[in-house]
Amino acid sequence: MRKIGVVGPEQSVGRILEVAKTIDINIELVPFPYTDAHEPVDIMKINFHKVKGCLFSGSLPYMLAKEAFGTDENFAYCAFD
């Protein structure tokens, strides 16, 4: 089973995990919550080897990670309205 990291504030990560429970997917979502907007890069540097890709809960952490890694391959983000 593929593992995808879910990166975002704890509330957003929880929301994504709850929605994912309602969908029949063959992917394990691994939560990586943070409390500071600059933590996603450090979280990914430490944990990226554990997952096949990352879903960020917003565009800011996605952009920070994209800049730090020099690519957005295997990165995606969702926006909450």
Secondary structure, DSSP 8 states (H G I E B T S, - for coil): -EEEEEEEEHHHHHHHHHHHHTS--SEEEEEEEESSTTHHHHHHHHHGGG-SEEEESSHHHHHHHHHHHT--TTEEE----
